[in-house]
């Protein structure tokens, strides 16, 4: 009886390891050289395979080919499997970088740009495929499949190449960068649909209106169900993993697992597994709980190891020397010219007449979308694998993909010299630059521990208002309401959380009742589950000088694994909302975090933020130079600090003030009372000098004497 599977021979394993080492080394070196000359690294990685393959070294020195090119089916299967893993990871990363919100924002212009390019290139590509000589086809009787493949290869654009060029040109967050990415996403989505239809037809589906509708319906159903039911399911899977799996790299393992699952589902439906990898990447891009470390790890593994191997393997299959015949050389030139001219013309017309772009912006879009790069090579690889493309046509399409990717950055740079950003765009870019370093802007998942108490309503009402406001500043915002209970009160506490959830309108709320643990340990254990922020209410009056809030709150603030917001709220009127917010600052990073939080709470347009700096007046003022006194110099510095903090939220109504006083906390409290402040926000950093929570005497005095709610952000 044969074994269900057998290991490759020792010689096959040895050759595989040598091949991987040589391909990876050469691809990374040539990729770095390409980058050095302002080209996408993919160009160098493909060139590595071309250099090592039959086009050059293996063609002139056969012994090199015996080492780097598989010589037996088993060797080929192994290398192709690793190459498949590389391209699946590349499509996963592309999906992770897909921004559905971005596509919606730029929908009108992006659809116009994409529609123009797709219409022209699909039609001309199909016509070109129908006119290619029979001797360049695997099976002339299946010419229509071949023509559809050529049309798809010409219509698609390379998001990885575009993204890399946009990063190099610092255009990722520019309006033109967002539009071109959205248009490329549309191009690729249509391309995957077309490719899946062709694959389905090759697999036996009938070439009829009904067969085509069935293939389109199958692809659309897979995409729609994945982006609706799949997103819903994935949210719950992630919550389960975060709550119940306590091993390192759990999210990394989950992403890889789902990539294989969705790839298998796509393959089982007769679609390309690469479409499954792309779609699952898009699903995870909608998950607020997927931290940036996991994404960076996937990108590092993909772009550092597997992607270069895939492109080098694709280059190995290219035989440029075989194209040096009059017929093939002419066909190569025709394919490149048709691909370039038709994409440029189609995108230009779509951008001008459907998207409303000016001449240079339309030319920029055409130049950018002309790059086929990795996506063109993936299409060609699939065509070669399915025996739709001959080796010669595969090489021609790869050469076209490489050539269009090389010329794209030149056209983009040339057009960019004549494109200027408007004032609104520059203001948006400035705000986004500030938001990148903002703690609050990156908050996606909040933990809110609650205690079922009859007198806890004030603080919790304030917390509800604050969380609802914070959620409007970001997408995919979620909050977990948590209480700790014994077994006997579990049902009562569950009912209480359900009632409290009603105060958080429009938020993605999860209720959690922890049973059988001490309160502080239960909350800390929950906080370790990938939360970005913990908000704690602390309204109880405390007379013990060794305790700042309560024993539990003090303990949580000191030991929390994430930033903490503490709400100290005296009685507030029903319908309270913070329209006048005071942020005292001393120029520190902690007070800057408080300012970021204040601006993040200004979501309704009627708020006023008061940025206040107190210059502490000493008993004596000593002149330091002929320009004035120490106090005058301190005032100048104080105003500079206030101005810098006000720039964080340039679109928010801001009042800036610098005062002089011997006791800063008294000046702050007086200012709050005189200006009818609704909320004071203080930034702090915990001092670990003693076991007591110590935030400084001034902060503690403000906490005890303030007549309005005080919000402490401890980072």
C-alpha positions in Angstrom: 0.0 0.0 0.0 1.4 3.4 -1.0 2.1 6.0 1.7 -0.4 8.9 1.7 2.5 11.2 1.2 6.2 10.9 0.9 9.0 13.3 1.5 11.1 14.6 -1.4 14.5 13.1 -1.8 17.5 14.6 -0.1 18.8 15.9 -3.4 15.5 17.7 -4.1 15.6 19.3 -0.6 19.2 20.4 -1.1 18.4 22.0 -4.5 15.3 23.7 -3.0 17.4 25.3 -0.2 20.0 26.4 -2.7 17.4 27.8 -5.1 15.7 29.8 -2.3 19.0 31.2 -1.0 20.1 32.2 -4.5 16.8 33.7 -5.5 16.2 35.6 -2.3 19.7 37.0 -2.2 19.7 38.1 -5.8 16.2 39.5 -5.6 16.9 41.6 -2.5 20.2 42.9 -3.9 18.7 43.9 -7.3 15.6 45.2 -5.5 17.8 47.5 -3.4 19.6 48.6 -6.6 16.3 49.4 -8.3 15.2 51.4 -5.3 18.4 53.3 -5.3 17.6 54.4 -8.9 14.1 55.5 -7.9 12.3 52.4 -9.2 10.0 50.0 -7.3 11.8 47.1 -5.7 9.6 44.7 -7.7 11.5 45.6 -10.8 14.8 44.5 -9.3 13.1 41.3 -7.9 11.8 40.3 -11.3 15.1 41.2 -12.9 16.8 38.7 -10.5 14.8 35.8 -12.0 15.4 37.1 -15.5 19.2 37.4 -14.8 19.4 33.9 -13.3 17.0 32.2 -15.7 17.2 31.2 -19.4 17.2 34.8 -20.5 20.8 35.3 -19.3 23.0 33.2 -17.0 21.2 29.9 -17.3 21.0 30.4 -21.1 24.7 31.0 -21.5 25.9 28.8 -18.6 23.7 25.7 -18.4 25.2 24.5 -15.2 23.7 27.5 -13.4 20.3 26.5 -14.8 20.7 23.0 -13.4 21.0 24.6 -9.9 18.4 27.4 -9.9 15.8 26.1 -12.3 13.8 22.9 -11.2 14.8 20.0 -13.3 12.1 17.5 -12.2 8.3 17.8 -11.6 8.8 17.3 -7.8 11.4 20.2 -7.7 9.0 22.3 -9.7 6.0 21.5 -7.4 7.9 22.4 -4.3 9.2 25.8 -5.6 5.8 26.6 -7.1 4.1 25.9 -3.7 6.4 28.3 -2.0 5.9 30.8 -4.8 2.1 30.4 -4.4 2.5 31.2 -0.6 4.4 34.3 -1.6 1.7 35.6 -3.9 -1.1 34.8 -1.5 0.7 36.8 1.2 1.3 39.6 -1.3 -2.5 39.7 -2.0 -3.2 39.5 1.7 -1.0 42.6 2.3 -2.7 44.4 -0.5 -6.1 43.6 1.0 -4.9 44.8 4.4 -3.9 48.1 2.8 -7.3 48.5 1.1 -9.4 51.3 2.7 -13.1 50.9 1.9 -13.8 54.3 3.5 -11.3 55.8 1.2 -13.1 54.3 -1.8 -16.3 55.8 -0.7 -14.8 59.2 -0.2 -13.3 59.3 -3.6 -16.0 57.2 -5.3 -17.2 59.6 -8.0 -13.8 60.6 -9.3 -12.3 57.2 -8.8 -15.1 55.5 -10.7 -14.7 57.9 -13.6 -11.0 57.3 -13.7 -11.3 53.6 -13.4 -14.3 53.3 -15.8 -12.4 55.1 -18.6 -9.3 53.0 -18.3 -11.2 49.7 -17.9 -13.5 50.3 -20.9 -10.8 51.2 -23.4 -8.2 48.6 -22.2 -10.7 45.8 -22.0 -12.0 46.4 -25.5 -8.6 46.9 -27.1 -7.1 44.0 -25.1 -9.9 41.7 -26.2 -9.5 42.8 -29.9 -5.7 42.3 -29.6 -6.2 38.8 -28.2 -8.5 37.9 -31.1 -5.9 39.0 -33.6 -2.8 37.3 -32.1 -1.4 34.6 -34.6 -2.5 31.0 -34.0 1.1 29.9 -33.4 1.3 32.0 -30.2 -1.8 30.3 -28.7 -1.9 27.0 -26.8 -5.2 26.1 -28.4 -6.6 28.3 -31.2 -10.1 26.8 -30.5 -10.0 28.5 -27.1 -9.0 31.9 -28.5 -11.8 33.6 -26.6 -10.4 32.5 -23.3 -7.0 33.7 -24.4 -8.5 37.1 -25.5 -10.2 37.5 -22.1 -6.9 36.8 -20.4 -5.1 39.4 -22.5 -7.9 41.9 -21.8 -7.7 41.3 -18.1 -3.9 41.6 -18.1 -4.0 44.9 -19.9 -6.9 46.3 -17.8 -5.5 45.6 -14.3 -3.3 47.9 -12.3 -0.7 47.1 -9.7 -1.7 48.4 -6.2 1.6 47.3 -4.6 3.7 49.2 -7.2 1.4 52.2 -7.0 1.5 52.2 -3.2 5.3 52.1 -3.3 5.6 54.9 -5.8 3.1 57.0 -3.8 5.1 56.5 -0.6 8.3 57.5 -2.4 6.6 60.6 -3.7 4.9 61.4 -0.4 1.5 61.3 -2.0 -0.3 58.6 0.0 -2.6 61.0 1.8 -2.9 63.6 -0.9 -6.2 63.7 -2.7 -4.7 62.5 -6.0 -3.0 59.6 -4.1 -6.3 58.6 -2.4 -8.1 58.8 -5.7 -5.6 56.7 -7.6 -5.5 54.0 -5.0 -9.3 53.9 -5.0 -9.4 53.6 -8.8 -6.7 50.9 -8.7 -8.8 49.0 -6.1 -11.8 49.2 -8.5 -9.6 48.1 -11.4 -8.3 45.1 -9.4 -11.7 44.1 -8.2 -13.1 44.1 -11.7 -9.9 42.3 -12.8 -10.4 39.6 -10.2 -14.0 39.2 -11.2 -13.0 38.8 -14.9 -10.2 36.4 -14.0 -12.5 34.3 -11.9 -15.0 34.2 -14.7 -12.3 33.0 -17.2 -11.0 30.4 -14.7 -14.6 29.2 -14.2 -15.1 28.9 -18.0 -11.9 27.0 -18.4 -13.0 24.7 -15.6 -16.0 23.7 -17.7 -18.6 26.4 -17.3 -20.6 27.0 -20.5 -19.7 30.0 -22.7 -23.2 31.5 -22.7 -25.1 34.4 -21.3 -26.3 32.1 -18.5 -22.8 30.7 -17.9 -21.3 34.2 -17.7 -24.1 35.5 -15.4 -23.6 32.4 -13.2 -19.8 33.0 -13.0 -20.3 36.7 -12.3 -22.9 35.9 -9.7 -20.6 33.4 -8.0 -17.8 35.9 -7.7 -20.0 38.7 -6.5 -21.8 36.4 -4.0 -18.4 35.4 -2.6 -17.2 39.0 -2.3 -20.5 40.3 -0.9 -21.0 37.5 1.6 -17.3 37.8 2.7 -17.6 41.5 3.3 -20.9 41.3 5.2 -21.3 37.9 7.0 -17.5 37.4 6.9 -16.9 40.7 8.6 -19.6 40.0 11.2 -18.1 36.5 11.9 -14.5 37.8 12.0 -15.3 40.4 14.6 -16.6 37.6 16.9 -13.7 35.3 16.2 -11.3 38.1 17.1 -13.1 38.8 20.3 -13.1 35.1 21.2 -9.3 34.9 20.5 -8.5 38.0 22.5 -10.6 36.8 25.4 -9.6 33.1 25.5 -6.2 32.7 23.9 -3.3 33.9 25.9 -0.4 32.9 23.7 2.0 35.3 21.9 1.4 36.0 18.2 -2.2 34.9 18.5 -3.5 37.5 16.0 -0.7 36.8 13.6 -1.7 33.1 13.6 -5.3 34.0 13.1 -4.6 36.1 10.1 -2.6 33.3 8.4 -5.3 30.8 9.3 -8.0 32.9 7.8 -5.9 33.5 4.7 -5.7 29.7 4.1 -9.4 29.2 5.0 -10.6 31.9 2.5 -8.2 30.7 -0.1 -9.6 27.2 0.3 -13.2 28.5 0.1 -12.4 30.4 -3.1 -10.7 27.4 -4.6 -13.6 25.1 -3.6 -16.0 27.4 -5.5 -13.9 27.2 -8.6 -12.4 30.7 -8.0 -8.7 31.6 -7.7 -7.4 31.1 -4.1 -5.6 34.4 -4.6 -9.0 36.2 -4.6 -9.7 34.6 -1.2 -6.4 35.9 0.2 -7.2 39.4 -1.1 -10.7 39.4 0.3 -9.6 38.2 3.8 -7.1 41.0 3.8 -9.9 43.5 3.1 -11.9 41.9 5.9 -9.1 42.3 8.4 -8.6 45.9 7.2 -12.0 46.6 8.7 -11.1 45.1 12.1 -10.2 47.8 14.8 -8.6 45.1 17.0 -5.9 44.1 14.5 -2.9 46.0 15.9 -0.3 47.6 13.8 2.4 45.3 15.1 0.7 42.3 13.5 0.3 44.1 10.2 3.9 45.2 10.2 5.0 41.6 11.0 3.0 40.3 8.0 4.3 43.0 5.7 7.9 42.3 6.9 7.6 38.5 6.3 5.9 39.1 2.9 7.9 42.0 1.5 11.2 40.8 3.0 11.1 37.1 2.1 8.2 35.6 0.2 7.3 38.3 -2.2 10.9 38.6 -3.6 11.0 34.8 -4.1 7.7 34.9 -6.0 8.8 37.6 -8.3 12.2 36.0 -8.8 10.5 32.7 -9.7 8.2 34.6 -12.2 11.4 36.0 -13.7 12.9 32.5 -14.0 10.0 31.6 -16.4 10.8 34.5 -18.7 13.0 33.8 -21.7 13.8 37.2 -23.2 16.3 35.6 -25.6 13.3 33.6 -27.0 11.6 36.9 -27.9 14.5 38.0 -30.2 12.8 36.9 -33.4 11.1 39.4 -35.7 7.6 38.0 -35.0 7.9 37.9 -31.2 9.8 41.2 -31.0 7.0 42.9 -33.0 4.3 41.3 -30.8 6.1 42.5 -27.7 6.3 46.0 -29.0 2.6 45.9 -30.0 1.5 44.6 -26.6 3.5 47.3 -24.8 2.3 50.1 -27.0 -1.4 49.0 -26.9 -1.3 48.5 -23.1 0.4 51.9 -22.5 -1.5 54.1 -25.0 -4.9 52.6 -24.3 -4.5 52.9 -20.5 -3.3 56.4 -20.7 -6.0 57.5 -23.1 -8.8 55.7 -21.4 -7.9 56.9 -17.9 -7.3 60.5 -19.2 -10.7 60.6 -20.9 -12.4 59.1 -17.8 -10.7 61.5 -15.4 -11.4 64.6 -17.6 -15.0 64.0 -18.6 -16.4 61.7 -15.9 -14.2 62.7 -12.9 -13.9 66.4 -13.6 -10.1 66.5 -13.3 -7.8 69.0 -15.0 -5.3 68.1 -17.7 -2.2 67.4 -15.6 -4.2 65.5 -12.9 -5.8 63.3 -15.6 -2.3 62.7 -17.1 -1.0 61.8 -13.6 -3.8 59.2 -13.1 -3.2 57.7 -16.6 0.6 57.4 -15.9 0.0 55.8 -12.5 -2.6 53.2 -13.5 -0.5 52.2 -16.5 1.8 50.3 -14.1 0.8 46.6 -14.1 3.7 45.3 -12.1 3.0 42.5 -9.7 -0.7 42.2 -10.7 0.2 41.7 -14.3 2.7 39.1 -13.4 0.2 37.3 -11.2 -2.3 37.2 -14.1 0.3 35.9 -16.5 1.5 33.3 -14.0 -2.1 32.0 -13.6 -2.5 31.9 -17.4 0.7 29.9 -17.7 -0.4 27.5 -14.9 -3.8 27.0 -16.5 -2.3 26.4 -19.9 -4.0 29.4 -21.4 -0.8 31.2 -22.3 2.2 29.9 -24.1 5.7 30.4 -22.7 6.2 33.2 -25.4 3.0 35.1 -24.5 3.8 34.7 -20.8 7.2 36.3 -21.3 5.6 39.1 -23.4 3.0 39.9 -20.7 5.7 39.9 -18.0 7.9 42.2 -20.1 4.9 44.5 -20.6 4.2 44.5 -16.8 7.8 45.3 -16.0 8.1 48.0 -18.7 4.9 49.8 -17.7 6.0 49.7 -14.1 9.3 51.3 -15.0 7.8 54.2 -17.0 5.0 54.9 -14.6 7.0 56.8 -12.0 8.6 59.1 -14.7 5.1 60.1 -16.0 3.8 60.6 -12.4 6.8 62.9 -11.5 6.5 64.9 -14.7 2.7 65.5 -14.1 3.2 66.2 -10.4 5.4 69.3 -11.2 2.2 71.0 -12.5 -0.2 69.9 -9.8 -0.7 72.0 -6.7 -2.6 71.2 -3.6 -5.3 73.6 -2.6 -5.5 75.3 0.8 -8.1 72.9 2.2 -6.0 69.9 1.3 -2.9 71.4 2.8 -4.9 72.0 6.1 -6.1 68.4 6.1 -2.6 67.1 5.6 -1.4 69.2 8.5 -4.1 67.8 10.7 -3.3 64.3 9.7 0.4 64.8 10.4 -0.5 65.9 13.9 -2.9 63.0 14.3 -0.3 60.4 13.5 1.5 61.1 16.7 -1.7 61.6 18.7 -2.5 59.0 21.3 -6.2 59.6 21.1 -6.5 59.5 17.3 -5.3 55.9 17.5 -7.8 54.7 20.1 -10.0 52.0 18.7 -10.9 49.8 21.6 -11.9 51.1 25.1 -12.5 49.2 28.3 -15.0 50.8 30.7 -15.2 49.0 34.1 -18.5 49.7 35.9 -19.9 49.1 39.3 -23.6 48.4 39.8 -24.3 51.2 42.3 -27.4 53.3 42.8 -25.3 56.5 43.1 -22.9 55.8 40.2 -25.1 57.5 37.6 -23.4 60.9 37.4 -19.9 59.6 36.5 -21.3 57.0 34.2 -23.5 59.6 32.4 -20.3 61.7 31.9 -18.4 58.7 30.6 -21.2 57.9 28.1 -21.0 61.5 26.8 -17.2 61.4 26.5 -17.1 58.0 24.8 -19.8 58.9 22.3 -17.8 62.0 21.4 -14.6 60.1 21.0 -16.2 57.5 18.8 -17.0 60.2 16.2 -13.3 60.9 15.6 -12.4 57.5 14.4 -13.8 54.5 12.5 -14.3 50.9 13.9 -14.5 52.3 17.5 -15.7 49.7 20.0 -16.1 49.7 23.8 -16.4 46.9 26.4 -18.6 47.5 29.4 -17.4 45.3 32.3 -18.4 44.5 35.8 -17.1 42.1 38.3 -19.6 39.9 40.2 -20.0 36.8 42.3 -22.1 33.9 41.0 -25.2 34.9 42.9 -25.3 38.4 41.4 -24.3 37.5 37.8 -27.8 37.8 36.4 -28.4 41.1 38.1 -25.1 42.5 36.8 -25.8 41.3 33.3 -29.2 43.1 33.4 -27.4 46.2 34.7 -24.9 46.2 31.8 -27.6 45.8 29.3 -29.4 48.8 30.7 -26.1 50.9 30.7 -25.4 49.9 27.1 -28.4 52.0 26.1 -26.5 55.2 27.0 -23.9 54.5 24.4 -25.9 55.2 21.2 -24.4 54.1 18.0 -21.3 52.5 19.6 -20.2 48.9 19.0 -20.7 47.7 22.6 -19.7 44.4 24.2 -20.8 43.5 27.7 -18.7 41.4 30.0 -19.4 40.1 33.5 -16.3 38.6 35.2 -17.2 36.0 37.9 -15.1 34.6 40.7 -12.1 37.0 40.6 -11.0 39.9 42.7 -12.2 43.2 41.2 -8.8 44.7 40.5 -7.2 41.5 39.0 -10.2 40.9 36.9 -10.1 44.4 35.4 -6.3 44.3 34.9 -6.6 40.9 33.2 -9.2 42.2 30.9 -7.2 45.3 30.1 -4.3 43.1 28.9 -6.5 42.0 26.0 -5.4 44.5 23.4 -7.2 47.6 24.7 -6.0 51.0 23.6 -7.6 52.9 26.5 -9.3 52.3 29.9 -11.9 54.8 31.2 -12.7 54.7 34.9 -15.3 56.7 36.9 -14.2 57.9 40.3 -16.9 60.1 41.9 -16.7 58.9 45.5 -15.5 61.4 48.0 -12.4 60.2 49.9 -11.2 61.5 53.2 -8.2 59.2 53.6 -5.1 61.2 52.6 -3.4 58.0 51.5 -6.0 57.4 48.8 -6.5 59.7 45.8 -9.6 58.2 44.2 -10.5 54.8 45.7 -8.2 51.9 46.5 -9.2 50.0 43.4 -9.0 53.0 41.1 -5.6 54.1 42.4 -4.4 50.5 41.9 -5.7 50.3 38.4 -4.1 53.7 37.4 -0.7 52.6 38.6 -0.7 49.1 37.0 -2.9 49.4 33.9 -1.1 48.1 30.8 -2.7 50.8 28.6 -3.4 54.5 29.0 -6.1 55.4 31.5 -8.8 58.1 31.7 -10.2 58.8 35.1 -13.4 60.8 35.4 -14.0 62.7 38.6 -17.5 64.1 38.2 -19.5 66.0 40.8 -23.2 66.4 40.3 -23.9 67.6 36.8 -27.2 68.7 35.3 -29.2 66.3 33.1 -28.2 66.7 29.5 -24.7 67.8 30.4 -22.2 68.2 27.6 -18.7 69.7 27.5 -19.0 72.9 25.4 -16.3 74.9 27.3 -13.3 72.7 27.9 -10.2 73.9 29.9 -6.8 72.4 29.3 -4.1 73.7 31.6 -0.6 73.2 30.1 3.0 73.4 31.2 4.4 72.3 27.8 5.0 68.7 28.8 4.1 65.6 26.7 1.4 64.7 29.3 -0.3 68.1 28.9 -0.1 67.7 25.1 -2.0 64.4 25.4 -4.6 66.3 27.4 -4.9 68.9 24.6 -5.2 66.1 22.0 -8.0 64.6 24.1 -9.7 68.0 24.4 -9.7 68.6 20.6 -10.9 65.0 20.0 -14.0 65.8 22.2 -14.8 68.8 20.0 -17.1 67.0 17.6 -20.2 69.2 17.4 -18.8 72.5 16.3 -20.1 74.6 19.2 -17.3 73.7 21.7 -14.6 76.2 22.8 -11.3 74.9 24.1 -9.4 77.1 26.6 -5.7 76.6 26.5 -4.3 78.0 29.7 -0.7 78.4 30.8 0.2 79.7 34.2 3.5 81.4 34.8 4.4 80.8 38.4 5.4 84.1 40.0 8.3 83.8 42.5 8.7 86.2 45.5 11.3 88.2 43.7 11.8 89.1 40.0 15.4 89.2 39.1 16.5 91.0 35.9 18.6 88.6 33.7 19.6 90.9 30.9 18.9 94.3 29.3 15.9 92.8 27.4 13.7 92.4 30.5 13.0 90.3 33.5 12.8 86.6 34.0 9.0 86.8 34.2 8.9 88.6 30.8 10.9 85.9 29.2 8.8 83.2 30.9 5.7 84.9 29.5 7.1 84.9 26.0 7.9 81.1 26.2 4.4 80.5 27.7 2.7 82.1 24.8 4.7 80.1 22.4 3.6 76.9 24.1 0.0 77.9 24.1 0.2 78.8 20.4 1.7 75.4 19.6 -0.9 73.5 21.5 -3.7 75.5 19.8 -2.4 74.4 16.4 -3.3 70.8 17.3 -6.9 71.6 16.6 -6.8 74.5 14.2 -10.4 73.9 13.1 -11.8 74.1 16.7 -12.7 77.4 18.3 -9.9 78.1 20.7 -9.3 80.6 23.5 -5.6 81.1 24.4 -4.6 82.6 27.7 -1.4 83.1 29.8 -1.7 84.2 33.4 0.8 84.9 36.2 0.2 83.7 39.7 2.0 82.4 42.8 -0.3 79.3 43.1 -1.1 77.9 39.6 -3.9 75.6 40.8 -5.8 78.6 42.3 -5.5 80.5 39.0 -6.8 77.4 37.1 -9.8 77.0 39.4 -10.6 80.7 39.3 -10.4 80.7 35.5 -12.6 77.7 35.4 -15.3 79.4 37.6 -15.1 82.8 35.8 -15.5 81.2 32.4 -18.1 78.6 33.4 -15.9 75.7 32.3 -17.8 72.4 31.8 -14.8 70.1 31.8 -11.1 70.3 32.9 -8.7 67.9 31.3 -5.3 67.3 33.0 -2.5 65.3 31.6 -0.3 63.3 34.1 2.3 60.6 34.4 2.2 58.2 37.3 5.0 58.5 39.8 6.2 55.1 41.1 8.1 56.5 44.0 5.6 55.2 46.6 2.9 52.7 46.8 0.4 55.6 46.9 -0.9 56.9 43.6 0.8 60.3 43.4 -0.1 62.8 40.6 1.4 65.8 42.2 -0.1 68.2 44.8 -1.5 70.7 42.3 -3.4 68.0 40.3 -4.8 66.6 43.6 -5.9 70.1 44.8 -7.7 70.7 41.5 -9.4 67.3 41.7 -10.7 68.0 45.2 -11.8 71.6 44.7 -13.1 71.7 41.0 -16.8 72.3 40.7 -17.0 70.8 37.2 -16.0 67.3 36.0 -12.3 66.7 35.8 -10.8 64.2 33.4 -7.3 62.8 34.1 -5.5 61.2 31.2 -2.5 59.2 32.4 -0.3 57.9 29.6 
